[in-house]
Amino acid sequence: MSAVSTPAPPVDLTPGRPTLLADSSTLIWRGLARWRRDPGPLIASLGFNILIVLMFAYLFGGAMRVPGGGSYREFLMPGMFVMTMVFGISLTTIAVAEDLERGVTDRLRSMPVSLLAPLAARAVADMLFALVTLAVLLLTGLAIGWRAHGGVGATLAAVGLILLLRFAVIWVGIFLGLVTRGQTAVVAVQTLEFPLGFLSNAFVAPSTMPAWLGTVAAWNPLSATVGATRELFGNPGWGGDSWAAQHYQWLAVLWPLVLVAIFLPLSVARYRRLTG
């Protein structure tokens, strides 16, 4: 008597559903491969940041008065750390806009790719770039005499606040890249980075500005991160009697969360309309 054979289970030939994690990982590697093939923009950005630090440290430093008579370079570096994070807005905007103009976004929408994977991959790739940038600037600061005096825990907290701000402005850049068109719009975004950075406490005390402008500078999200990191690094700062100046560490957490809460949903909604 022959044995009864059990039928083999049917083979599922339907393609798997796209997953956010897997698709994002693939697109992150795409971004890293692009840096490897064309490292010019990465090197130029790092070189520009180092050049700005050296200019302020050696050209303008002699004309600056440091609060309490402390080291100007220790006063300078927290502001430079934050400024370079903000300068990344245009890099994100350009990358997103180029994908739109070159049809990369259209190709992705025609493939079984998770809808949010391109945005998540862009955010992660830009955070990796921010880590490299911040590491280079930390080494540059150490080379010119900057030191962190707040201990290991406080130093790590300061680095975390800087990267939190970068994560927030990444989503600002993603949104701008999705809504801007043409090189003129991108140049406008780049032009706005400097007023945003200098209208803060990074280089000038808000108390020395006209009252209304000083209030704007004190409540600038950059001022919160600069003020908080100066305290955590144990570096000299402007101080101030305003409510914002007295609560910079809280605001350095609150402002980035607010920016993410606004621009992440806006970016997702805009991207859905583009790919709908």
C-alpha positions in Angstrom: 0.0 0.0 0.0 1.5 3.3 -1.1 2.0 6.2 1.3 -0.4 9.1 1.0 1.5 12.1 -0.2 0.9 15.5 1.3 0.4 18.2 -1.2 3.0 21.0 -1.1 1.8 24.3 0.2 1.1 26.8 -2.6 4.0 29.2 -3.4 3.1 32.9 -3.0 4.4 34.6 -6.1 2.9 38.0 -5.3 5.5 40.7 -4.5 6.0 41.6 -0.9 4.5 44.8 0.4 6.9 47.7 0.8 8.2 48.3 4.3 9.4 51.6 5.6 12.5 50.2 7.3 13.7 48.1 4.4 13.0 50.7 1.8 14.5 53.5 3.9 17.7 51.4 4.4 18.1 50.9 0.7 17.6 54.6 0.0 20.1 55.6 2.7 22.7 53.4 1.1 21.9 55.2 -2.2 22.6 58.5 -0.6 25.9 57.3 0.9 27.0 55.8 -2.4 26.3 59.2 -4.0 28.7 60.8 -1.5 31.4 58.2 -2.3 31.0 58.8 -6.1 30.9 62.6 -5.8 32.6 63.7 -2.5 33.1 67.2 -3.8 30.0 68.8 -2.1 30.8 67.0 1.2 34.4 68.2 1.2 33.4 71.8 0.1 30.9 72.0 2.9 33.3 70.8 5.6 36.0 73.1 4.2 33.7 76.1 4.3 32.7 75.4 7.9 36.4 75.2 8.9 37.2 78.4 7.1 34.4 80.3 8.8 35.7 79.1 12.2 39.2 80.2 11.4 38.1 83.6 10.1 36.1 84.4 13.3 38.8 83.0 15.6 41.8 84.7 14.0 40.4 87.7 12.0 37.5 89.0 14.1 38.4 87.6 17.5 40.6 90.6 18.5 37.7 93.0 18.1 35.3 91.0 20.2 34.7 91.5 23.9 33.9 88.3 25.8 31.5 88.5 28.7 33.4 88.2 32.0 36.7 88.3 30.2 36.7 84.6 29.2 38.2 82.9 26.2 36.8 84.2 22.9 37.3 80.9 21.2 35.4 79.1 23.9 32.7 81.7 23.6 32.8 81.3 19.7 32.6 77.6 19.2 29.1 76.8 20.6 27.7 79.4 18.2 29.6 78.0 15.3 28.4 74.4 16.1 24.8 75.6 15.9 25.4 77.8 12.9 26.7 74.9 10.8 23.7 72.9 11.7 21.5 75.7 10.4 23.6 76.0 7.2 22.5 72.4 6.4 19.0 73.6 5.6 20.1 74.5 2.0 21.9 71.2 1.5 18.7 69.3 2.4 16.6 71.6 0.2 18.9 71.2 -2.8 19.0 67.4 -2.5 15.2 67.1 -2.3 14.7 69.6 -5.1 17.2 67.8 -7.3 15.4 64.5 -6.9 12.2 66.2 -8.0 13.7 67.9 -11.0 15.7 64.8 -12.2 12.6 62.6 -12.0 14.0 60.4 -9.1 10.8 61.0 -7.1 8.7 60.0 -10.1 10.7 56.8 -10.5 10.3 55.9 -6.9 6.5 56.4 -7.0 6.3 54.0 -9.9 8.0 51.3 -7.8 6.7 49.3 -4.8 8.4 51.6 -2.4 7.0 52.7 1.0 5.5 56.2 0.5 7.5 57.7 3.4 10.8 55.9 2.8 12.3 58.7 0.6 11.7 61.3 3.3 12.9 59.1 6.2 16.0 58.1 4.2 16.8 61.8 3.5 16.4 62.7 7.2 18.7 59.8 8.2 21.3 60.5 5.5 21.5 64.2 6.5 21.8 63.3 10.1 24.8 61.1 9.3 26.3 64.1 7.4 25.6 66.3 10.4 27.5 63.9 12.7 30.5 64.0 10.4 30.3 67.8 10.2 30.0 68.2 14.0 32.9 65.8 14.6 35.1 67.8 12.3 34.1 71.1 14.0 34.7 69.6 17.5 38.2 68.7 16.4 38.7 72.1 14.8 37.6 73.8 18.0 40.0 71.7 20.1 42.8 72.6 17.7 42.3 76.3 18.1 41.9 76.2 21.9 38.3 75.5 22.6 37.6 73.3 25.6 34.5 71.8 27.2 34.5 72.2 31.0 31.2 70.8 32.0 32.1 67.2 32.3 31.3 64.2 30.1 27.6 64.1 30.8 27.0 67.8 30.2 29.2 67.6 27.0 27.1 64.7 25.6 23.9 66.6 26.5 25.2 69.7 24.6 26.0 67.5 21.6 22.6 66.0 21.8 20.9 69.4 21.8 22.9 70.5 18.7 21.9 67.3 16.8 18.3 67.7 17.9 18.2 71.1 16.3 19.8 69.7 13.2 17.1 67.0 13.0 14.4 69.7 13.3 15.9 71.9 10.5 16.2 68.9 8.3 12.5 68.7 8.1 12.3 72.4 7.4 14.7 71.8 4.5 12.7 68.8 3.2 9.6 70.8 3.2 11.2 73.7 1.4 12.7 71.3 -1.2 9.3 69.9 -1.9 7.7 73.3 -2.4 10.4 75.3 -4.1 11.1 75.2 -7.8 14.2 76.2 -9.7 17.7 77.5 -8.8 16.4 80.9 -7.8 14.2 79.4 -5.0 17.2 77.4 -3.7 19.4 80.5 -3.7 16.7 82.3 -1.7 16.8 79.6 0.9 20.6 79.8 1.1 20.4 83.6 1.5 17.9 83.3 4.4 20.3 81.1 6.4 22.6 84.0 7.3 20.0 86.4 8.7 18.5 83.5 10.7 21.9 82.6 12.1 23.1 86.1 12.9 19.8 87.2 14.4 20.6 85.2 17.5 22.9 85.3 20.5 25.6 83.4 18.6 27.8 86.5 18.1 25.9 89.5 19.5 24.1 90.0 22.8 20.4 90.5 22.3 20.5 93.2 25.0 22.6 95.4 22.7 20.0 95.4 19.9 16.9 97.6 19.6 14.3 96.3 22.0 12.0 94.6 19.5 15.0 93.1 17.6 16.5 91.9 20.8 13.3 90.1 21.7 13.2 88.4 18.3 16.9 87.3 18.8 16.3 86.1 22.3 13.4 83.9 21.2 15.2 82.6 18.1 15.4 78.8 18.3 19.1 79.1 17.6 19.6 81.3 20.6 18.1 78.7 22.9 20.5 76.0 21.6 23.5 78.3 21.6 22.7 79.5 25.2 22.1 76.0 26.5 25.2 74.5 25.0 27.4 77.3 26.3 26.1 76.5 29.8 26.6 72.8 29.4 30.1 73.2 27.9 31.0 75.6 30.7 31.9 78.3 28.1 31.2 82.0 28.6 28.0 83.5 27.3 25.9 86.6 27.3 23.5 85.8 30.1 20.5 88.0 30.2 17.4 88.7 32.4 14.7 87.8 29.9 12.5 84.8 30.5 14.0 83.1 27.4 17.6 83.6 28.5 16.8 82.1 31.9 15.2 79.0 30.3 17.5 78.3 27.4 17.9 74.6 28.2 14.2 74.0 28.2 13.7 76.0 25.1 16.6 74.1 23.4 14.4 71.0 23.7 11.0 72.6 23.1 11.8 74.6 19.9 13.1 71.6 17.9 10.2 69.5 18.9 7.8 72.3 17.8 9.6 72.6 14.5 9.4 68.8 13.9 5.7 68.8 14.9 5.0 71.4 12.3 7.3 70.6 9.3 7.3 66.8 9.4 3.5 66.5 8.9 3.7 69.3 6.3 6.4 67.5 4.4 4.5 64.2 4.5 1.3 65.9 3.3 3.2 67.7 0.5 4.9 64.5 -0.6 1.6 62.6 -0.6 0.2 65.2 -3.0 3.2 64.9 -5.2 2.9 61.1 -5.4 -0.9 60.8 -5.2 
